[in-house]
């Protein structure tokens, strides 16, 4: 009977036109114009669709009303969700039966058609019986949805496939033994028990530190807020088996990382020297701050290794849950019968990866797929892959041609540079589900702005941060770029990490780890912080919010030579020191010093064509208001200035119609325009990026009309600018300048 029905349904679908098939996929039924009247009267069936079901963008609110469930609806449950882009392809014009068989042959599904139909129909009934998400009482979708789809993206067919509660680990019993091995870093970390006295002593105990030099990373500082502090040295050779990688990472990593290896890929040298030392620290579950990540040199190399750590952590955590599911089912244990089954957090998301642009999120997901798939012939299931590539990919033709920018600019601003996004990723065995709802995801990938719009602020009704309660691994990549975006979003995120959730979200408390119930999750969270520079704000986040019980490791290499050696023009550099009582008074002290000591020297018409480089936007606004109040002849350019205003200001400054030009660092970061006509240069504060100093100084050679002898460069600094000063002039010269208590005038000539 089943074969006859499938044949008749197949013939029926083959007889439909392309427009009829599209309507069937969109609405779950044939168009009323093409209804076929059956001789037998069928009992009408109704099904209430929940708001969480994925709906097409063309549907209106009125179409969410209860409707009849015909044979086409039941047949449609065996199909995968089809996006608008997929519907336009020629492969989607084939019959539903042929499409399902093709997907099974390609390895897109691990279950049979009958099982898939049963699961999908069960999920539809379950979702129909459940009300809308109680957490979002305002009617808006929860986190994990993009701006284009305000409602929660759900995939009813894959909901059961990626659910940890309803899945079991039958075939990999051996993997459970490896998880409980004492030498496994993952098991050691999550099973480490803290006592109340240990937590209370964290606030009173002084931080213990120890310095050690490694071959590649250089000077490392090991520190811990707990009494015990362990340090270790990297071994010369690494065996993949000793790293306790979860299957199939031992085989796929060599293939995925082969592009960074000099010789042929083999198991004896699966890492580059930098990757080896970084992964040893990551695998020990210590917090890590690496401030030497650059987009040109080692950016992709570092991304590879932390993606390996993320997948390894998620696979081990999920395998432990699935194995315990099997044990509970075989032993028929009830709720709360055994504390050995505590293997979860208060919410499912375990990993949060913060990246600045959509292009970075795209590369992270592509690495996840490569690490799970490798070079195997059997492809893994990747739900919603086409939609993800469309929203996070980029069109090469959209980039304007003939743009002459530095190499580091091209490396940072490549691909889709949208900075407002968030998405959830669920991983189970050999399957990846993109656009998973946050509370059904294992990994969250988002930008600081995307998280800030979800977390909200005090007093806002539409806010949610429960999904951050059980984050076990936090990765903040390219942290220096957030200084150019909005650093307040990063601080806001850190203030809401690992807080107790306001709602239970259907968690089984008998399976929640005790340290998570005790609100000690922040002491078990590993934070990996990567950036391109040593900055006081980034150091503050690492020192204040990273309290991992395993300790912290920070790379503290000092620059021997500063970027002043890259200045190509013959230019005298005058560094003037200002005094400030404390860090809070530096801003006012700098403004008063500039207004009273520096600016009077440049008010004369002879000192025209003066560019004032201002790193902070708040200082820029303060200076702009002062210049307007004093009625000075000036113009200004900031990151919010329109293109016409930028062109007008550059023209007036080049022609000498405006004596001063105020320029913000963010504008230089995002545009990298060459400002012509500079004769006098003032750094109101040392640049955030050291190489910006040499770039701005080299702008003087853009217009050479014999005024080289009159060029000047003045830099303001204080004792609180030690890191930035060392990056510009070198550590030895910076130490000499900071030791002097008086205002120091140093004349340094850049070498060609």
N, C-alpha and C positions, 0 to 999 in steps of 0.2 A: 504493500500500500504506500509505504514511504517513497519508493522509487517512482511509482505512478504519479504521486502528487508532485514530486520534484520535477518530473518530466512535463507535467501539465503546466506547472508554474513557470518552468523555463520557456516553454512554447509561448505562454502568455506574455512573458517579459520580452521575448524576441519580437513579438508582434507590435510592441509599443514603439512610438516614434521617439526621437531624441528629446523633444519638448515634453512628451508624456513621462519619460524616464526622469527628467530633471524635476518635474513636479512631484513625482513619486518619492524622489530622494529628499526633497525639501519639506514636504508636508506629510509624508507617510501614507498617502493614499492617492488614488487616481483622481484626475480632474473630474468634477461632476459632469462635465460635458461628455466624457467618455465612459460614464458608468455603464456597466453591463448588468442587466436585470436577471437574477437567477430565478429558476422556476420554484425552488424551495424557499420558504420564508425562514430566514436566519434570525435567531434571537439577537437583538441589538446588545452590544457590549460597550461599556463606557470605561474610559481610563482617564484619571485626573493627572495631568502632566504637572510636575513640580517646576518651580521657577529656576531651579538649579540646572535643569537639562539644557544642553547646548542647543541653541536655536539659531536659525539663519538670520543674517542681518536684515533680510527682506521681510521677516515676519513682523507683524504689529502686535500690540498688547491684546487686541481682541482675538487673535488667533490662538491664544493660550487657553481658551475655554475647553471644557470636556468635549471630546469628539469620539466618533465610532472607531473601534479597533477592528479593522477588517483583516482578511488574510494577508494583505500586503504589509500591514504593520508587523505581523508576526514574522513574515519573511524578511522584512527590513531589519529585524533585530539581529540577523546573521551577517549583516553588512557592516563594514567599517564606516566611520563618519567620513563624509566626502566634502572637502572644501570647494569653494567656487572655482579655484584654479584647477583642481583635479577634474571637475566636471567638464572643463573645456578640452581636456586631453582626449585623444582618440581611444586610449585604453579604457577609459571610463564608459565608452559607448557600448561596450560588450555587455552581455547578460550578467546578472548578479551571481548565478551559479558558477560561471566561468571565472569571474573575478575572485570569488572565494577560493576556488581550486588553485588559481595562479598564486594567490598569497600564501597558501599552504605549501606549495612547492618551493617558493622562494624563502621559506623559513620565517615568514612574517607572523606566524602563529604557532604555538606549541600545543594547542588543543584541537580537538576535532570539531566538525561543524555542528554535530548534535550537542556536544558539551557547550560550545560557544552559544548556541541558540538558547539553551537552558539558562546559562549564566546571564545572558543579556535580558531575557524575559524576566528573570528573577529581579535583576537590578531595576528594570522599568517599574515593576510592581512595587519594589521597595521604595523607590524614589517618589512614586505616585502617592504612597501612603504617608510619606514624611512631609512635614510642612517646610516652608522656606527656612533658610539658615537662621537659627535663632540669634546668632551673634550679630547679624546685620539687620537690626530692627528697622533701620531707616529705609530698607528696600534696596540699598546699593550693594553691589557685589563685594565679597571679601577680597583680601589681597591676593595677588597672583594673576590679576586680569590687567590687560593693557588698556590704554585709553580708547582704543578702537572698539573694544568689546566690554561695555560697562558691567554686564552680568557675568557671574562666575562661569568659567569654562569647565564644563563637566563632560566626561566621556563615559556614558553609562556602560558601554560594552567592556571597557577596560577597567572599570572601577573595581570589579571583583578580582581581576587578574593581578592588579597592583596592590591589593589590600593585604596588609601583613596579618590581620586578624583571621582571615579566612584561608590563608595559604599554609602549606606544610612543606617541610624539607625531608622528603623520603629517601632520595637517592644519594644524598651527601651526608650520611651519618658520620663519616670519617672527619668531615670538616668541623663537626661539633667538638671532637676530641682536641683538635688543634686549637680551637678557641679557648679551651680550658687549660691548655699547656701553660705552665708557669712562666716560661720564657717569652711568651707572646706579649709584646708591648701593649697591645690593645687590651688584653685581659688583665694585665697588671694595672693598667690605668683605671679602667672602669670598676674593677673589683677592689681598688684601694679604699680602705675604710678610714675615715677621719672621726675623731672624737670631739665632743663639745669643747673640751679644754684646748684642743688644737686650733679651733676656729677663734676662740676668744683670745688666744695668744698672738694671733696674726696682727692685731692692731697695736700690740705693745712690743712685740719682738722687733729688734732692729734687723734691717735687711742685711743678710750676709752675702758677700760678693767674693768672687775669685776670678782672676784673669788668666787666660790661656791663649797661646798663639797656635793657630792651625795653618797648614801649608797654603791653602787657597783662600779661605775666608779671612785670614789674618788675625787681628786682635779680637778676641771674644771675651765678653764679660758674663760669667755665670752668676746669677743672683737668685735668692729665694727669700720669701717672707716666713717660711717655716723653718724649723730648727735644722733639719737635715739638708745638706747641699752636696750633690754629687756632680762631679765633672768627669769627662772622658775624652779620650783622644780618638781620632778617626783611624781605622785600620788601613793598611795599604791596599788590600784586596777585599772585595765584597762578593759573597755568594748570595744569589737571589733566594736560596732556600733559607738562609739565616735571617732574612728580613721578614719572614712570616707573611708573605703576600698571599692574599686570597685568590683562588682560582677565578678567572683564567689569566690573572695579571702577570704571572711568571712568564708566560709565553707571549702575551700581547705587548708587554712593555718593551721587549727587545726590538720588536718590529716597529713600534710607534716612535721610539727614541733613536732609531738608526740614523736619522738625518743629522744629529748632533755628534755622532761618534765618528772619529777619524778613520778607524779601521773597519773591517767587516763586523757586523753585529754578532756578538756571542755572549754567552752567559757569564764569562769571566770578567768582562768589563762592560756591564750594561749601563753605566752612568758616566757622564763626564766628570772630571775632578770636582767642579763646582757642585754638580747635582749630587754627587756622592756625599759630600759633607753636609749639604742642606738636608738631604733625606734622612741622614742619620739623626739629625736634631729633630726633624719632624716626626720620625718614627718613634722617638723617645717621648713624645707628647709633651715637650717643653714649649713654652712660648718663644717665638723667634722674631727678632727685628733685624731686617737686612736692608740697609739704606743705600745699597749700591746697585740697584736694579735700574737698568737703562733700556729703553726701547730699541736702541741700535745694537747693543752688544749681547746682553744675556736675558732680555725680557722673555722671549719665547722659551728659552732653556729653563727658566725658573717656572714658567707656567706649566710646562710639561711635568715637572717633578711634584708640584703641589696638587695637580690634578690626579696624579698617581696616588698620592696620600689620601685625597678625598675619596676616590673610588674604593681604595682598600679599606678605609674606615667604614664607609657605608655598607659595603658587601659583608664585612665581618659583623656589624651590628644587626643587619637584616637576617643574616644566616643564623645568628644566635636566637633571634625571635622566632624564626621559622622552625628551628630545631626544637625549641621549647614548646612550640605549638604541637609538634608531633609527639613529644613526650607527654604533654598534658592529655592528648587524645588517646594515646596508648595506655596510660595509667589511669585515665578517667578521673582526674583530679578536679575538685571543685574550686570555687573562688577562694583564694587565701589559704589553700591547703599547704603550700610549700613556698618558702621564701627564696628557694634556689631559682625560681623562674622570674625573678625581678630583673628585667632586661631592657626596660624602656624609660623614656622620659615622660613628662606631663603632656607633651605634644610630640608629634612625629618628626618635624623638621630637626635634623641633626647638624647640618652644615649650612653656613651662610657665607657666600662668596660675594664680596663687594668689589665691583669693577666700575670704571668711569663711563664707558661707552658701550653701545650695543655690539660693536665689532668685537670687543673683548669677550662679551658673553657668548657670542657666536663661536669664537675659537675655543672657549672652555667646553661648550657642549660638543663640538666636533672632536675634541680630545677624549671626552667621556665615551663617545661612540667608538673611537679607535681603540681605546683601552679595553672595552668589553668585546669588541669584534675581532680586532687583530687582522690577520690574513686568512681567517677561517672562511670556508666556503659558505657555511650557514650564517646568513645575516640575522642580526638581532632585530627584535621588534622596536621600532622607533615611532611612537604615536605622535601625530601632528608635526612631522618633520618638515613637510612642505610649507605649512603655515609659518613655522619658526624661521625657516630660511628666507621666506618672503618679507617678514617683518624685521628681521635682524640683519639681513644681508644688505648689500648696497649695489647700486648700478654704477659701473665705472664711467659711464657717459655723463653722470650728474656732476662729476668733479670738473671745475673750470680748467681749461687748458692753459698752458704757458705761465704757470705759477712758479716763480723762482723762490723757493724756501729752503732753509737749512735741512740737512738730512734728518736730524732729530725731530724736526717738525713733521716731516713726511711720515716718519715712523709712528709718531703719536697719533696724528690725525689721519689715520687710514681707515677706509671703510665707512660704516655707519657710525657717526659720532653723536647720535642722539643720547642725551644723558638722563632721560626720564623713562625708566623701564623697571620691570620686576617680573620674574617668572619662577614657577616651581617645577622641579624635576623629581620624578619618582623612579626609583631603580629597584628592580626585583629580578634576581637571577640574570638572565640574558635579555632583559627588556628595559626600555627607557620610555618614560611617558613625559612628554613636554607639555607645558601649560597645565600641569596638575594643580589643583587648588592647594593653597599653602598648607592647610592642615592635613593634606594627603600626600605631601611631598617629603622627600628625604633631603633634597638640596634646594636651597633658595639662591638665586642669582639676581642681583639687583644693584642699582646705583644708589648713592646716598639720597638723591632727590626722590627717586621712586619709593624708597623706604620712608622718607620723611612725610610724604603725602598720605601714607597709610597709618603711620604711627600717630600723626596729629600732635596737637599740643593740649595743654591744660585748658579745660573748659569746652573743648570741641566735642560735639556729639558723635561725629563720624571718625572714630579712631579705633585702632586695634593693634596690639603689640603682643598678644598671647603667643603668637607663633615664634617669638624669640625666647620663650621661657626655657626651652631644653636644647638650645644650640650647644653642641659639644665641640665644634670646630669652626672658628671664625677666621676667614682669610680676607684681609684688606690689601688688595693689589693696587699698585700705582698710587700710593697714598699722597704723593706730592701733588698730583693733579687736583686732588680735592681742596688743596690750599688755593688753587686758582678758581675752583667752582664755588663752594661754600663750606667752609670747615665746620660751621655750626651744625650742619646736617650730620656730620660724623660724630660730634659730641652728643647730639641728641640721640643718635643710635646707641652709642655706648652707655648712655644713662638708662636705656630701656632694655639692655641685654640681661637675660636670665632672671627676670622678675617673675614672681608667682602669677600664673594666669588668673584672669577674672572669671573664666568659665571652664568647666571640666572638659568640654569638647569630646565627650564620649569615651574618655580614657578608662582603662581597667586599672584601678589603683593597686590591685594585688600584683600587677606586673611592673609597677613603677619602682625604680631604684630608690633606696632609702635616702641617699644623698640628694636626690632630686626633690623628694618630699620634704626634706629638711631645709630646702631653699639654699643648698650649698652648690648649686650647679656652676656658679662662677668660679669656684675653686677647682673644678674639673674641666673647664673650658680651655681648649688650646687656641691661642691667637697667633696667627702668622701675619706679620706686617712687613710689606715690601714697599720700598720707595726709592727715589733717586737721589736723596740728599738727607743730611743730618739737619733736622729742624727742631727748634724748641717745642713747637706745638705737637709734632709727631712724637717726640720723646716723652712729652707729658702724657699723652694717651697711653703709651706703652707702659710707663711707670705707674700710672694711676689705676688703670682698668685691667691690667694683666696680673692676676693673683693666682696663677695656676699652682697646684700643689707640687707639680713636678719641677717647678722653677722656671726661670727666664734666661734666655741667651740673646745678647745684643752684640752686633758687630760694631766695633768702635775704632775704625781705622782713621787716622788723622792724615789730611792731605799734605804731602811733603812740598809740592810745588803748587802754587795757586794759579788760577785762570788768568791772572794778569800777564802771564808769559805768552798768552795767545793774542795780546793786543798788537796789532801790526803797525799802527801809526806811532810816530815819535811824539809822545804826549806826556807832559809832566802831571803826575797824579798827586794831589794834595789831600791827605787824610787828616781831618780835623776831629779831635776828640771832644765830646761833650760829657758833662758830669750829670749823674742822676742819683738821687738818694736810694731809690729802690726800683724794682721792675715796674711797679704800677705807675710811677711818675716819669717813665721814659718818654711817653708820648708827648706830654706837655713840655718836658725839658727839651726835646728835639725841636718842637715848634718854636719855642722861645729863643733857642739858640740860632735857629735859621732866620727868624725875623730880625733879631737884634744884631747878629754878628755876620751872617752870610749875605743876606739880601741887600744890605746897604752897599756892599762892594759891587753889586751888579746893576744898581739903579741908573748909573751913568749911561748915556746913549752909546758910548764907546763899547760897552759890554753888551752889545746886541747879539741876537741869535743864540739865546741861552735856553737850553733844554733842561728841564727839571724832571728827573725820573723819580716817580713816587710809587713804591711797592704797594702800600695799603690804600684801598679806596676811601677809607674814612679820613686818612691824612690828606688825600687828594681833595675831598670835599671841603675840608677845613682850609686848605691853602687857596682853593678857588674862591671861597667866600671872602677870605682876607684880601686877595688880589682885587676883587670887585669893590670891596670897601675902600681900599687905598687908591682905586682908580688907576691901576697900573695897566700898561699896554701889553696885554697877554691874550693868548688863546689856549684852548685845552682840548685834549683827546682822551677819552676813556672807553671802556668796553661797551658802554651804552650809547656812544655817539653814532649817529647814522652815517652812512657812507658819504653822503653829500657834505655833511659837516666835517668829516675827516679830510676830504679833499680840499675843502675851503681852508681849514686850519693849516694843512701842510703847505698850501700855496702862499698864504699870508706869512708864514714863518720863513719860507725860503726867500721870498722877496724882501724880507726885512720890515714888512708893515706891522708885524707884531714882534715885540722884543723878547717876550717869554713864551715858552710852550710847556704846559703841564702835561705829562704823559704818564699813564698808569701802567703798572707791570702786567696787569691782566690783558690789556689791549695788546701789548707786545707779545704775550704768550699766545693769544688766539690769532693774531694777524701777522706778526713778524714783518711789518712794513719797514722799509728803510727811510728814515727821516733825513731829508737833505737840508743843507744850510746850517748845520750845527757848528758853532765856533766855541761856545762855552758850555760845559757839561757839569751838572750838579746832581749827585746821587743823594736825594733826601734821606735815604736809608739804603743799606747794602742790599743788593738784589736777593730774592729768595733762591733763584737758580744761579749758581756761580758763573756759568758760561754766559749769562745775560750781560754780565759786566763787560766782557770782551766784545760781545756783539754790539752793544750800544757804543762803546768807545770806537770801534771800527767804522761806525757810521760817519765819523768825521771825514773819512777819505772819500765819501760819496761825492762831495763837491770840493775839489781842490782848486783854489784860485790864488794861491800864493799866500794864504793867511796862516800857514802852519805855525809860524813863530808866535802867533797870538792865541793859539789854542790853550784852553785851560780845562782842568777836570778836578772837581772838589767832591770829597766824599765825607759824609757825616757818620760817626760811629760812636758807640759807648762800650763799656765793659760787658754789657749784656749781649753784645753782638759777636761774641768770641767765635762761635761756629761759622758764621757767615764771613767774618773777617779772615779766618784761617783758610777758608775755601778760596778766597780771592787773592790773598798775598802770600799764602803759605803759613805753615804752623810756626816756624821759627821766627819769622818777621812779625807775625801776629802776637806771639808771646812778648816780644820786645815792646811792641806798641801798647799792649795792655798793662805791662808792668809800670810804665811811666804814668805818673799821676797828673802831669801837666798836659796841656794841649800840645799834641805832637804834629808837626808839619813834616811829612816825609815826601820827598821828591823822587819818584821812581819813573824811569824812562822805559817804556816797553821796547822790547827787542824785536827786530824783524826776523 
